[in-house]
Amino acid sequence: MRVTTRLTALVPAVVLAATACGGGDGSDTGELTLTFANSYTEDHPHTRCGIDLVAERVAGADAGFAVETFPGSQLGSNTETFASVMSGDIDLDVQGSAALGSSYEPIGVLDAAYAFRDADHLFSYFDSEESQALREGFEEATGTRILDAWYFGDRHFTANQPIRTPEDLSGLRMRFPDSPVYLANAAAMGAEPTAVAFEEVYLALQQGTVDGQENPIPTIDGDNFVEVQSHISLTGHQVGSQMIVVSGQTWDALSPEQQEVLQEAVSSVREDNRACIEEAEEQILEEWRADGSIEIVDDVDVDAFRTRVQDYFAENLEGEQRELYASFQETE
């Protein structure tokens, strides 16, 4: 599939320039097609209210190129697709900050627990001058460019008991992604982390290999974790972000007009995507309240969690990550 759909690496810049200067009637759009990979299902908000909208807006701009989307990990797992973006074999990808941290460690701290108060705070930082050094460092290290950040939803705990305070995590084996920042989050919150591949989480919960997990509400619902968990505790311990990244080779091959169109398409979708995520969260919560499929614990002592986490990171984060985490708190 990659060989037949991946065109950008094979098209010389002179052809791209000619395409950008085409007749404007859309007849040349198919000459340049950018591949946009993601790991989400077709009905996930990131797909239908994000990536698909980017493709639509690029098509509407009639700038001599198109975006073809590949949801559901069609082009490989997250690790595989970002490696392909770095090599230029895939043009665009959606990646969490923690995953990108394996290629450029400082950016992983964007996924640190209680780094941001909410989505507005996240976007305020990302749009500030303070974020430029991080983005430039990432580009220099990976050869890829971050076009924008999208909101992924707040992460919450599920378990077969309520989790209202850090002490309630004592003795529970909680599934966390196997990455440094997520494991640091577990330590900061007082949890006992168990690394389980995402595809295996449902079975691990069902068999009791782990006692609980943490994810945004749409993910908890979409992967049917409510079938094997009795409580969701609204800790909101992480404001999830997703970076929209483009291969440096792809970006440099686009004309200035095409770069502007692609950047605008990705950035203009940010608020639509956020609204879609938040609407999905509210709808799912209403359904859970109505059918009682899982008990919603909304009297969590968030201040206790936040204080514990921020004290932990103040003592345990080092170097650039410590400076970044502190700078987040200073962003209005």
N, C-alpha and C positions, 0 to 999 in steps of 0.2 A: 504493500500500500504506500509506503514512504516513497518508493521509487517513482510510482506513477502519479502521485499527487504533489510531490515536492518539486516545485519548479524554480523557486527563487535562486537557489545555489547554482542552477544550471544556466541562468539567463544573464548574459553580460550586461554591464551597466549601460552600454550604448543602447541595447534593446529596451531596457527599462525607461530610459530617457525618451526613446521614440514612442513607447506606449503612453507615457505621461503626456505627450504632445499629440495624442491621437485626435480623431475627428470630433470627440465629445458626444457621440451618439450612443456610446456604450458598446459598440461593436467590437472594440479591442479589449474589453474588460477581461475576458478570459485569457489573454496572453500572459498576464501576470497574476498568479493566484498565490496568496500567502496562506500557509497552513497555521491554524490556531488550535492548539491542543488543550484539552482539559480532562480531568478525571471524574467529572460529575455526570450524573444522569441527565437525560434530555429535559426532564421536568424540574431540575434543580434551579433555584433562582439565579445562580451564577451562569447557567446556560441560557435559559429562556429570557432572563431580564438583564443579561450582561453580554456574553459572548455573541449570542445571536443578534443582539442589537448593534454591536460593533460591526458585524458583517453587513447588516441592513444599512447602516449610516455610511459606511464606505461605499457600498453600491450606489446609494443615493447621491453621493458626491461626484460620481462619474469622473474620477481622477485617473483612469487608466489602469486600475488594479482592483482585485476583489479579494475577499477573505473567505476561506472555506473552513468550516468548523468541524472538529472531531471530538465530540464528547465521549464520556464513558471509557476513558483510557484506551481509545482505539489505536493511538500511536505509541502506547507504552505507559508504564507506571510514571509517577511523578519524578522519580530519580532518573529514569531513562529519558523522559521528555526534556527535562532541563539540560541534561548533558547534550541532547540533540540540538537544543537552542544555542548552546555555547559553541557547538561545532558548525552551526549554520544549516543543519539538516531539517530543522523545524523552525518556522519563523516566529511564532508567538505562543506564549504559554501563560497559564495562571498558576502561581506557586505561593504557598505560605511562607512567611518569613523564616520560620524555623527550618523548613526544608532548604531554603536558600542559604541558611547559615552554614551548611556543610561545604559550600563553595566560598563563602565570604562570612566568616564568623560574626563580625559585629552586627550584621543585619538581623541575626536571630533574636536579638534582645527585643525587637518589636513585638515578639510573642511572649514576652515575660509577663507573669501574672501581675495584674493591677498596674501595668505600665501606663495605661490610659484610662481615663474616667469613662469615656463613651466614644461613639463614632465621631462626634464633632471634635473631640480632643485629638483623636487619631489623625483626622484630616487636617486639623489646624497645624499639627506638627509636620505632617508630610508636605504641606504647602509652604512651610516656613523656610527661611534661609538656613536655619540650623540643620535641616535635613539634607542640604545640598552636598555637604562633605561625605555623608553616608552614601548617597546615591552615586557620587563620582567615584568613591572608593570601590563600590560594588561593580561599577562599569569597568574600571581599570583591572579589577581582579578576575572578572568573568568574561569580559568581552561582550556583555549583554547590557541592554539599557532598560531601566524601569520607566514605563510610560505613565503609570499611575498606581495608586493603591485603592482597592475596593474593600468594602466592609463585608466580613464573613459571618458576623453574628457573634454574640457573647457566648462563651463556653460555661456550662453548668455541670454539676455532678448528678449522676444517677446512681442509685444503690437500692438495696432492699431494706433500707432504713433512712430516716431523715438525717441530713447533715446540716446542722445550724451553726456550729462553731468549729474551729480547728480541732478541738478535742474529740469531736464526733468522728474524725477520720482515724482515730487511734484503733489499730488492729485490723483495719480494712485494707485489703489488697486492691488498689485502684489501678486500672489500666491507664497508662499514659503513652503517647507516642515515644518511640525510642530515639530521642534526639536530645542533645545537651540542654537546651532551654526548657523543654518540657519536663525533663527529669529534675532540673533546678526548680521549676515551679512546684513539683511534688514535694521536694525537700523544704521549700519555703513555706508551704501550706501545712506541713506536718503529715503528709500522706506517705504511705508505703507503696512506691510505684512498681508496677509489673508491666514490662514491655511486651505488647502483643500486637502483631500486625493487624491493621484495621480490618482486613477481610476476615479475620478470625475472632473479632471481638464478640459477635453475637454468640458463637459457640462457646467461647470462654466464659461468658456470663451465664449461659444456659447450664453449663457443666459445673459451674462454681470454681473454675480455675482462678477467676478474679471476682471480687465482690461488687465492683462498680467501675464506672468510667466517666469521662468528661468530654462533652462535645456541644456544639450549638444545637438549638432546638430542631431546626429542619433536618439535621443529620440524625439526631436521636429518633425522630419520627420516621424519616425515610428508610432507615435501616432497621426499623421495628424493634429497637431496644426496649420499648415499653412492654413487649411480650415477655421479657425476662428480667425486668426491674420493676419495683413497686413504687419508688419515690424519685422525683426529680427535685433537687434543691437548687434554688435560683441564686447561686453564688456570684454569677457574672464575673468570674475571676480572671477572664481574659477577653479583651476586645479583639476578636479575630480579624486579621487583615490578610488580604491576598494581593500579591504584586503581579501586575501585568507586565511581562517582560518580552522584549523583542531582541532577536539576534542582532549583534552589531553588524554583521555582514549584510543582513537584510536592510537595516536602517541606512547604512551607508550607500546601498544600491538604489534606494528610493530617491526620487527628485525632491527638492525642497517642498514643492506643492504636495506631493504624496506624503511626505513626512508630516506636514501640517494636517492633512486630512486624517491620517491614522491617529495622530496624537489627539485631535479634537474628538474623533469617534470614541476613543477609549475614555477620555476624560469626561465627555458629556454624558456617558452612560453611568458614571459613578453614583449619582443621586437616584437614578432610576433603579439601579441595582440595589442600593441600600433600602429604598422604599419597598422593593419586592421582598427582600429578606425580612424586613420588619413586619410587613403584612403577613407573610407566611408564618412568622413566629406567633403573632397574635391569633391568627386563625387556628393554628395547631393547639395553642394553650386553651382556647375556647372549646375546641373539640375534646381535649382531655378533661376539662372541667365538666363538660356535659356527659361524657360517657364513662368517666371514672376509670379509664384505662391505666392511669398512673396518678399517684397523689402528688400534687404540686405543693412544695414547701416554699412559701414566699416570705417567711419570717426569719430569714438567715441573718446572722450578725455579720454583715459585710464589713463593717468597720474593724471588727476583730481580725478577720482574715486579711484585710488590707494592711493593717498595722503590722501584723506578724510578717507578712511577705515583704513589705518595704524595709523593715528592720533587717530581715535576713539578707536581702540583696545589698543593702548598704554595707554589710560586713563581708559578703562573699563574692560579689561581682568584682571583676578586676579590669584594669586598663580601660580601653575604649568602651567596652560594654557598660562598665560602671558609670562612665561619664555620660553615655547616651541615656541610660536609665534615669540619671539625675536630671538631664536636660528635658526629658519628657515631662517631669513633674513641674518644671518651670514654664512650660508652654501653656499659654492661656487657652 
